[in-house]
Amino acid sequence: MNNFWENIARYPRFFISAMLGLLLILISPFQKLLRTTVGKIIFGVSIIGIGCFISITLKNMLDI
């Protein structure tokens, strides 16, 4: 029974480490993009564009 609880205690640590690994893999292309000035501008404009798109979509969906 003790072995069972040890295994159960390992799952949250595995989940956290897997999510951190996934986050690092997803962020790594953006780190390369942010090294140049043009890349920073492209990144900033795309983040603002995505934010505007989500805002407009939610306003239209919720009829605000």
PDB file of N, CA, C and O in Angstrom:
ATOM      1  N   MET A   1       0.821  -1.196   0.000  1.00  0.00           N
ATOM      2  CA  MET A   1       0.000   0.000   0.000  1.00  0.00           C
ATOM      3  C   MET A   1       0.870   1.267   0.000  1.00  0.00           C
ATOM      4  O   MET A   1       0.500   2.283  -0.589  1.00  0.00           O
ATOM      5  N   ASN A   2       2.013   1.193   0.659  1.00  0.00           N
ATOM      6  CA  ASN A   2       2.922   2.337   0.697  1.00  0.00           C
ATOM      7  C   ASN A   2       3.445   2.650  -0.701  1.00  0.00           C
ATOM      8  O   ASN A   2       3.604   3.816  -1.064  1.00  0.00           O
ATOM      9  N   ASN A   3       3.710   1.612  -1.478  1.00  0.00           N
ATOM     10  CA  ASN A   3       4.181   1.789  -2.854  1.00  0.00           C
ATOM     11  C   ASN A   3       3.125   2.503  -3.696  1.00  0.00           C
ATOM     12  O   ASN A   3       3.458   3.311  -4.564  1.00  0.00           O
ATOM     13  N   PHE A   4       1.869   2.208  -3.441  1.00  0.00           N
ATOM     14  CA  PHE A   4       0.771   2.852  -4.162  1.00  0.00           C
ATOM     15  C   PHE A   4       0.793   4.362  -3.936  1.00  0.00           C
ATOM     16  O   PHE A   4       0.679   5.125  -4.895  1.00  0.00           O
ATOM     17  N   TRP A   5       0.935   4.807  -2.688  1.00  0.00           N
ATOM     18  CA  TRP A   5       0.923   6.238  -2.381  1.00  0.00           C
ATOM     19  C   TRP A   5       2.164   6.935  -2.912  1.00  0.00           C
ATOM     20  O   TRP A   5       2.110   8.113  -3.267  1.00  0.00           O
ATOM     21  N   GLU A   6       3.288   6.216  -2.971  1.00  0.00           N
ATOM     22  CA  GLU A   6       4.487   6.798  -3.579  1.00  0.00           C
ATOM     23  C   GLU A   6       4.259   7.048  -5.066  1.00  0.00           C
ATOM     24  O   GLU A   6       4.654   8.086  -5.598  1.00  0.00           O
ATOM     25  N   ASN A   7       3.624   6.094  -5.723  1.00  0.00           N
ATOM     26  CA  ASN A   7       3.325   6.265  -7.148  1.00  0.00           C
ATOM     27  C   ASN A   7       2.335   7.401  -7.376  1.00  0.00           C
ATOM     28  O   ASN A   7       2.485   8.171  -8.325  1.00  0.00           O
ATOM     29  N   ILE A   8       1.339   7.510  -6.525  1.00  0.00           N
ATOM     30  CA  ILE A   8       0.362   8.594  -6.642  1.00  0.00           C
ATOM     31  C   ILE A   8       1.049   9.946  -6.431  1.00  0.00           C
ATOM     32  O   ILE A   8       0.698  10.923  -7.094  1.00  0.00           O
ATOM     33  N   ALA A   9       2.014  10.014  -5.524  1.00  0.00           N
ATOM     34  CA  ALA A   9       2.725  11.267  -5.261  1.00  0.00           C
ATOM     35  C   ALA A   9       3.622  11.660  -6.430  1.00  0.00           C
ATOM     36  O   ALA A   9       3.971  12.833  -6.557  1.00  0.00           O
ATOM     37  N   ARG A  10       3.998  10.731  -7.271  1.00  0.00           N
ATOM     38  CA  ARG A  10       4.868  11.035  -8.410  1.00  0.00           C
ATOM     39  C   ARG A  10       4.114  11.699  -9.558  1.00  0.00           C
ATOM     40  O   ARG A  10       4.716  12.450 -10.325  1.00  0.00           O
ATOM     41  N   TYR A  11       2.851  11.450  -9.693  1.00  0.00           N
ATOM     42  CA  TYR A  11       2.095  11.981 -10.826  1.00  0.00           C
ATOM     43  C   TYR A  11       2.062  13.505 -10.888  1.00  0.00           C
ATOM     44  O   TYR A  11       2.249  14.048 -11.977  1.00  0.00           O
ATOM     45  N   PRO A  12       1.836  14.234  -9.792  1.00  0.00           N
ATOM     46  CA  PRO A  12       1.874  15.707  -9.901  1.00  0.00           C
ATOM     47  C   PRO A  12       3.243  16.229 -10.323  1.00  0.00           C
ATOM     48  O   PRO A  12       3.327  17.179 -11.101  1.00  0.00           O
ATOM     49  N   ARG A  13       4.314  15.621  -9.821  1.00  0.00           N
ATOM     50  CA  ARG A  13       5.655  16.054 -10.230  1.00  0.00           C
ATOM     51  C   ARG A  13       5.873  15.791 -11.711  1.00  0.00           C
ATOM     52  O   ARG A  13       6.453  16.618 -12.414  1.00  0.00           O
ATOM     53  N   PHE A  14       5.408  14.637 -12.188  1.00  0.00           N
ATOM     54  CA  PHE A  14       5.534  14.330 -13.609  1.00  0.00           C
ATOM     55  C   PHE A  14       4.731  15.320 -14.445  1.00  0.00           C
ATOM     56  O   PHE A  14       5.210  15.788 -15.478  1.00  0.00           O
ATOM     57  N   PHE A  15       3.521  15.642 -14.011  1.00  0.00           N
ATOM     58  CA  PHE A  15       2.673  16.578 -14.744  1.00  0.00           C
ATOM     59  C   PHE A  15       3.323  17.954 -14.825  1.00  0.00           C
ATOM     60  O   PHE A  15       3.335  18.576 -15.887  1.00  0.00           O
ATOM     61  N   ILE A  16       3.862  18.427 -13.709  1.00  0.00           N
ATOM     62  CA  ILE A  16       4.508  19.745 -13.695  1.00  0.00           C
ATOM     63  C   ILE A  16       5.730  19.755 -14.596  1.00  0.00           C
ATOM     64  O   ILE A  16       5.932  20.702 -15.357  1.00  0.00           O
ATOM     65  N   SER A  17       6.550  18.710 -14.519  1.00  0.00           N
ATOM     66  CA  SER A  17       7.752  18.683 -15.363  1.00  0.00           C
ATOM     67  C   SER A  17       7.388  18.552 -16.839  1.00  0.00           C
ATOM     68  O   SER A  17       8.066  19.128 -17.690  1.00  0.00           O
ATOM     69  N   ALA A  18       6.340  17.811 -17.157  1.00  0.00           N
ATOM     70  CA  ALA A  18       5.917  17.686 -18.553  1.00  0.00           C
ATOM     71  C   ALA A  18       5.388  19.014 -19.085  1.00  0.00           C
ATOM     72  O   ALA A  18       5.671  19.376 -20.227  1.00  0.00           O
ATOM     73  N   MET A  19       4.626  19.745 -18.274  1.00  0.00           N
ATOM     74  CA  MET A  19       4.104  21.043 -18.703  1.00  0.00           C
ATOM     75  C   MET A  19       5.222  22.069 -18.868  1.00  0.00           C
ATOM     76  O   MET A  19       5.185  22.878 -19.795  1.00  0.00           O
ATOM     77  N   LEU A  20       6.212  22.045 -17.981  1.00  0.00           N
ATOM     78  CA  LEU A  20       7.349  22.959 -18.121  1.00  0.00           C
ATOM     79  C   LEU A  20       8.148  22.648 -19.378  1.00  0.00           C
ATOM     80  O   LEU A  20       8.588  23.560 -20.078  1.00  0.00           O
ATOM     81  N   GLY A  21       8.335  21.369 -19.665  1.00  0.00           N
ATOM     82  CA  GLY A  21       9.033  20.982 -20.887  1.00  0.00           C
ATOM     83  C   GLY A  21       8.279  21.434 -22.125  1.00  0.00           C
ATOM     84  O   GLY A  21       8.884  21.936 -23.072  1.00  0.00           O
ATOM     85  N   LEU A  22       6.972  21.261 -22.125  1.00  0.00           N
ATOM     86  CA  LEU A  22       6.155  21.699 -23.254  1.00  0.00           C
ATOM     87  C   LEU A  22       6.240  23.212 -23.426  1.00  0.00           C
ATOM     88  O   LEU A  22       6.347  23.708 -24.548  1.00  0.00           O
ATOM     89  N   LEU A  23       6.193  23.939 -22.322  1.00  0.00           N
ATOM     90  CA  LEU A  23       6.292  25.397 -22.376  1.00  0.00           C
ATOM     91  C   LEU A  23       7.636  25.837 -22.951  1.00  0.00           C
ATOM     92  O   LEU A  23       7.690  26.756 -23.767  1.00  0.00           O
ATOM     93  N   LEU A  24       8.709  25.192 -22.533  1.00  0.00           N
ATOM     94  CA  LEU A  24      10.029  25.539 -23.058  1.00  0.00           C
ATOM     95  C   LEU A  24      10.137  25.243 -24.549  1.00  0.00           C
ATOM     96  O   LEU A  24      10.741  26.018 -25.291  1.00  0.00           O
ATOM     97  N   ILE A  25       9.564  24.144 -24.989  1.00  0.00           N
ATOM     98  CA  ILE A  25       9.589  23.797 -26.412  1.00  0.00           C
ATOM     99  C   ILE A  25       8.787  24.815 -27.220  1.00  0.00           C
ATOM    100  O   ILE A  25       9.193  25.184 -28.322  1.00  0.00           O
ATOM    101  N   LEU A  26       7.657  25.272 -26.686  1.00  0.00           N
ATOM    102  CA  LEU A  26       6.829  26.237 -27.409  1.00  0.00           C
ATOM    103  C   LEU A  26       7.439  27.631 -27.428  1.00  0.00           C
ATOM    104  O   LEU A  26       7.220  28.383 -28.377  1.00  0.00           O
ATOM    105  N   ILE A  27       8.201  27.991 -26.398  1.00  0.00           N
ATOM    106  CA  ILE A  27       8.784  29.333 -26.306  1.00  0.00           C
ATOM    107  C   ILE A  27      10.067  29.460 -27.116  1.00  0.00           C
ATOM    108  O   ILE A  27      10.399  30.562 -27.554  1.00  0.00           O
ATOM    109  N   SER A  28      10.791  28.382 -27.326  1.00  0.00           N
ATOM    110  CA  SER A  28      12.115  28.462 -27.963  1.00  0.00           C
ATOM    111  C   SER A  28      12.110  29.123 -29.347  1.00  0.00           C
ATOM    112  O   SER A  28      13.047  29.871 -29.625  1.00  0.00           O
ATOM    113  N   PRO A  29      11.137  28.910 -30.230  1.00  0.00           N
ATOM    114  CA  PRO A  29      11.166  29.642 -31.504  1.00  0.00           C
ATOM    115  C   PRO A  29      11.011  31.153 -31.328  1.00  0.00           C
ATOM    116  O   PRO A  29      11.576  31.926 -32.101  1.00  0.00           O
ATOM    117  N   PHE A  30      10.253  31.577 -30.322  1.00  0.00           N
ATOM    118  CA  PHE A  30      10.063  33.005 -30.091  1.00  0.00           C
ATOM    119  C   PHE A  30      11.324  33.655 -29.543  1.00  0.00           C
ATOM    120  O   PHE A  30      11.561  34.839 -29.782  1.00  0.00           O
ATOM    121  N   GLN A  31      12.134  32.898 -28.812  1.00  0.00           N
ATOM    122  CA  GLN A  31      13.403  33.445 -28.330  1.00  0.00           C
ATOM    123  C   GLN A  31      14.316  33.776 -29.496  1.00  0.00           C
ATOM    124  O   GLN A  31      15.004  34.796 -29.478  1.00  0.00           O
ATOM    125  N   LYS A  32      14.328  32.927 -30.505  1.00  0.00           N
ATOM    126  CA  LYS A  32      15.139  33.195 -31.691  1.00  0.00           C
ATOM    127  C   LYS A  32      14.588  34.399 -32.455  1.00  0.00           C
ATOM    128  O   LYS A  32      15.350  35.185 -33.018  1.00  0.00           O
ATOM    129  N   LEU A  33      13.267  34.539 -32.471  1.00  0.00           N
ATOM    130  CA  LEU A  33      12.642  35.654 -33.174  1.00  0.00           C
ATOM    131  C   LEU A  33      12.934  36.986 -32.486  1.00  0.00           C
ATOM    132  O   LEU A  33      13.097  38.007 -33.154  1.00  0.00           O
ATOM    133  N   LEU A  34      13.001  36.980 -31.163  1.00  0.00           N
ATOM    134  CA  LEU A  34      13.161  38.225 -30.407  1.00  0.00           C
ATOM    135  C   LEU A  34      14.600  38.730 -30.365  1.00  0.00           C
ATOM    136  O   LEU A  34      14.864  39.747 -29.725  1.00  0.00           O
ATOM    137  N   ARG A  35      15.521  38.066 -31.014  1.00  0.00           N
ATOM    138  CA  ARG A  35      16.921  38.513 -31.006  1.00  0.00           C
ATOM    139  C   ARG A  35      17.149  39.723 -31.903  1.00  0.00           C
ATOM    140  O   ARG A  35      18.087  40.486 -31.675  1.00  0.00           O
ATOM    141  N   THR A  36      16.311  39.912 -32.914  1.00  0.00           N
ATOM    142  CA  THR A  36      16.490  41.028 -33.837  1.00  0.00           C
ATOM    143  C   THR A  36      15.400  42.071 -33.606  1.00  0.00           C
ATOM    144  O   THR A  36      14.350  41.776 -33.035  1.00  0.00           O
ATOM    145  N   THR A  37      15.665  43.283 -34.055  1.00  0.00           N
ATOM    146  CA  THR A  37      14.697  44.374 -33.907  1.00  0.00           C
ATOM    147  C   THR A  37      13.454  44.115 -34.752  1.00  0.00           C
ATOM    148  O   THR A  37      12.330  44.352 -34.309  1.00  0.00           O
ATOM    149  N   VAL A  38      13.665  43.629 -35.966  1.00  0.00           N
ATOM    150  CA  VAL A  38      12.524  43.330 -36.839  1.00  0.00           C
ATOM    151  C   VAL A  38      11.675  42.225 -36.223  1.00  0.00           C
ATOM    152  O   VAL A  38      10.447  42.272 -36.293  1.00  0.00           O
ATOM    153  N   GLY A  39      12.314  41.246 -35.630  1.00  0.00           N
ATOM    154  CA  GLY A  39      11.591  40.168 -34.972  1.00  0.00           C
ATOM    155  C   GLY A  39      10.761  40.666 -33.806  1.00  0.00           C
ATOM    156  O   GLY A  39       9.638  40.208 -33.594  1.00  0.00           O
ATOM    157  N   LYS A  40      11.314  41.607 -33.045  1.00  0.00           N
ATOM    158  CA  LYS A  40      10.569  42.178 -31.921  1.00  0.00           C
ATOM    159  C   LYS A  40       9.345  42.935 -32.407  1.00  0.00           C
ATOM    160  O   LYS A  40       8.279  42.864 -31.795  1.00  0.00           O
ATOM    161  N   ILE A  41       9.499  43.660 -33.507  1.00  0.00           N
ATOM    162  CA  ILE A  41       8.367  44.405 -34.065  1.00  0.00           C
ATOM    163  C   ILE A  41       7.294  43.445 -34.563  1.00  0.00           C
ATOM    164  O   ILE A  41       6.108  43.642 -34.299  1.00  0.00           O
ATOM    165  N   ILE A  42       7.706  42.417 -35.273  1.00  0.00           N
ATOM    166  CA  ILE A  42       6.753  41.424 -35.777  1.00  0.00           C
ATOM    167  C   ILE A  42       6.031  40.747 -34.619  1.00  0.00           C
ATOM    168  O   ILE A  42       4.815  40.562 -34.668  1.00  0.00           O
ATOM    169  N   PHE A  43       6.769  40.381 -33.586  1.00  0.00           N
ATOM    170  CA  PHE A  43       6.173  39.724 -32.423  1.00  0.00           C
ATOM    171  C   PHE A  43       5.168  40.647 -31.739  1.00  0.00           C
ATOM    172  O   PHE A  43       4.066  40.218 -31.400  1.00  0.00           O
ATOM    173  N   GLY A  44       5.538  41.908 -31.534  1.00  0.00           N
ATOM    174  CA  GLY A  44       4.639  42.855 -30.882  1.00  0.00           C
ATOM    175  C   GLY A  44       3.369  43.096 -31.671  1.00  0.00           C
ATOM    176  O   GLY A  44       2.274  43.115 -31.108  1.00  0.00           O
ATOM    177  N   VAL A  45       3.512  43.281 -32.980  1.00  0.00           N
ATOM    178  CA  VAL A  45       2.347  43.519 -33.834  1.00  0.00           C
ATOM    179  C   VAL A  45       1.440  42.289 -33.854  1.00  0.00           C
ATOM    180  O   VAL A  45       0.217  42.420 -33.830  1.00  0.00           O
ATOM    181  N   SER A  46       2.028  41.110 -33.898  1.00  0.00           N
ATOM    182  CA  SER A  46       1.207  39.898 -33.932  1.00  0.00           C
ATOM    183  C   SER A  46       0.483  39.681 -32.608  1.00  0.00           C
ATOM    184  O   SER A  46      -0.666  39.239 -32.609  1.00  0.00           O
ATOM    185  N   ILE A  47       1.121  39.978 -31.484  1.00  0.00           N
ATOM    186  CA  ILE A  47       0.447  39.851 -30.183  1.00  0.00           C
ATOM    187  C   ILE A  47      -0.714  40.842 -30.085  1.00  0.00           C
ATOM    188  O   ILE A  47      -1.794  40.487 -29.615  1.00  0.00           O
ATOM    189  N   ILE A  48      -0.496  42.074 -30.524  1.00  0.00           N
ATOM    190  CA  ILE A  48      -1.569  43.074 -30.517  1.00  0.00           C
ATOM    191  C   ILE A  48      -2.695  42.642 -31.459  1.00  0.00           C
ATOM    192  O   ILE A  48      -3.869  42.787 -31.119  1.00  0.00           O
ATOM    193  N   GLY A  49      -2.356  42.121 -32.623  1.00  0.00           N
ATOM    194  CA  GLY A  49      -3.361  41.651 -33.570  1.00  0.00           C
ATOM    195  C   GLY A  49      -4.179  40.494 -33.027  1.00  0.00           C
ATOM    196  O   GLY A  49      -5.398  40.455 -33.196  1.00  0.00           O
ATOM    197  N   ILE A  50      -3.512  39.555 -32.374  1.00  0.00           N
ATOM    198  CA  ILE A  50      -4.226  38.419 -31.783  1.00  0.00           C
ATOM    199  C   ILE A  50      -5.146  38.901 -30.668  1.00  0.00           C
ATOM    200  O   ILE A  50      -6.276  38.428 -30.544  1.00  0.00           O
ATOM    201  N   GLY A  51      -4.660  39.848 -29.851  1.00  0.00           N
ATOM    202  CA  GLY A  51      -5.498  40.403 -28.787  1.00  0.00           C
ATOM    203  C   GLY A  51      -6.724  41.109 -29.328  1.00  0.00           C
ATOM    204  O   GLY A  51      -7.821  40.945 -28.795  1.00  0.00           O
ATOM    205  N   CYS A  52      -6.551  41.897 -30.387  1.00  0.00           N
ATOM    206  CA  CYS A  52      -7.690  42.582 -31.016  1.00  0.00           C
ATOM    207  C   CYS A  52      -8.668  41.581 -31.616  1.00  0.00           C
ATOM    208  O   CYS A  52      -9.882  41.743 -31.488  1.00  0.00           O
ATOM    209  N   PHE A  53      -8.147  40.555 -32.265  1.00  0.00           N
ATOM    210  CA  PHE A  53      -9.001  39.536 -32.866  1.00  0.00           C
ATOM    211  C   PHE A  53      -9.842  38.833 -31.804  1.00  0.00           C
ATOM    212  O   PHE A  53     -11.044  38.642 -31.991  1.00  0.00           O
ATOM    213  N   ILE A  54      -9.224  38.452 -30.702  1.00  0.00           N
ATOM    214  CA  ILE A  54      -9.960  37.779 -29.629  1.00  0.00           C
ATOM    215  C   ILE A  54     -10.984  38.727 -29.016  1.00  0.00           C
ATOM    216  O   ILE A  54     -12.108  38.319 -28.724  1.00  0.00           O
ATOM    217  N   SER A  55     -10.607  39.988 -28.818  1.00  0.00           N
ATOM    218  CA  SER A  55     -11.523  40.968 -28.243  1.00  0.00           C
ATOM    219  C   SER A  55     -12.742  41.188 -29.139  1.00  0.00           C
ATOM    220  O   SER A  55     -13.875  41.186 -28.657  1.00  0.00           O
ATOM    221  N   ILE A  56     -12.517  41.374 -30.427  1.00  0.00           N
ATOM    222  CA  ILE A  56     -13.624  41.591 -31.364  1.00  0.00           C
ATOM    223  C   ILE A  56     -14.513  40.356 -31.442  1.00  0.00           C
ATOM    224  O   ILE A  56     -15.738  40.469 -31.472  1.00  0.00           O
ATOM    225  N   THR A  57     -13.896  39.181 -31.475  1.00  0.00           N
ATOM    226  CA  THR A  57     -14.667  37.941 -31.544  1.00  0.00           C
ATOM    227  C   THR A  57     -15.547  37.780 -30.313  1.00  0.00           C
ATOM    228  O   THR A  57     -16.725  37.445 -30.437  1.00  0.00           O
ATOM    229  N   LEU A  58     -14.993  38.015 -29.123  1.00  0.00           N
ATOM    230  CA  LEU A  58     -15.787  37.878 -27.903  1.00  0.00           C
ATOM    231  C   LEU A  58     -16.893  38.925 -27.823  1.00  0.00           C
ATOM    232  O   LEU A  58     -17.995  38.623 -27.365  1.00  0.00           O
ATOM    233  N   LYS A  59     -16.616  40.141 -28.259  1.00  0.00           N
ATOM    234  CA  LYS A  59     -17.656  41.177 -28.254  1.00  0.00           C
ATOM    235  C   LYS A  59     -18.812  40.791 -29.164  1.00  0.00           C
ATOM    236  O   LYS A  59     -19.976  40.986 -28.813  1.00  0.00           O
ATOM    237  N   ASN A  60     -18.496  40.245 -30.326  1.00  0.00           N
ATOM    238  CA  ASN A  60     -19.561  39.840 -31.246  1.00  0.00           C
ATOM    239  C   ASN A  60     -20.294  38.598 -30.757  1.00  0.00           C
ATOM    240  O   ASN A  60     -21.507  38.489 -30.931  1.00  0.00           O
ATOM    241  N   MET A  61     -19.580  37.671 -30.153  1.00  0.00           N
ATOM    242  CA  MET A  61     -20.225  36.454 -29.663  1.00  0.00           C
ATOM    243  C   MET A  61     -21.139  36.744 -28.477  1.00  0.00           C
ATOM    244  O   MET A  61     -22.221  36.167 -28.368  1.00  0.00           O
ATOM    245  N   LEU A  62     -20.704  37.637 -27.591  1.00  0.00           N
ATOM    246  CA  LEU A  62     -21.470  37.926 -26.384  1.00  0.00           C
ATOM    247  C   LEU A  62     -22.423  39.097 -26.563  1.00  0.00           C
ATOM    248  O   LEU A  62     -23.153  39.452 -25.638  1.00  0.00           O
ATOM    249  N   ASP A  63     -22.418  39.697 -27.746  1.00  0.00           N
ATOM    250  CA  ASP A  63     -23.309  40.812 -28.078  1.00  0.00           C
ATOM    251  C   ASP A  63     -23.153  41.965 -27.083  1.00  0.00           C
ATOM    252  O   ASP A  63     -24.128  42.480 -26.535  1.00  0.00           O
ATOM    253  N   ILE A  64     -21.911  42.345 -26.875  1.00  0.00           N
ATOM    254  CA  ILE A  64     -21.610  43.441 -25.941  1.00  0.00           C
ATOM    255  C   ILE A  64     -21.541  44.745 -26.707  1.00  0.00           C
ATOM    256  O   ILE A  64     -21.299  45.797 -26.115  1.00  0.00           O
TER     257      ILE A  64
END
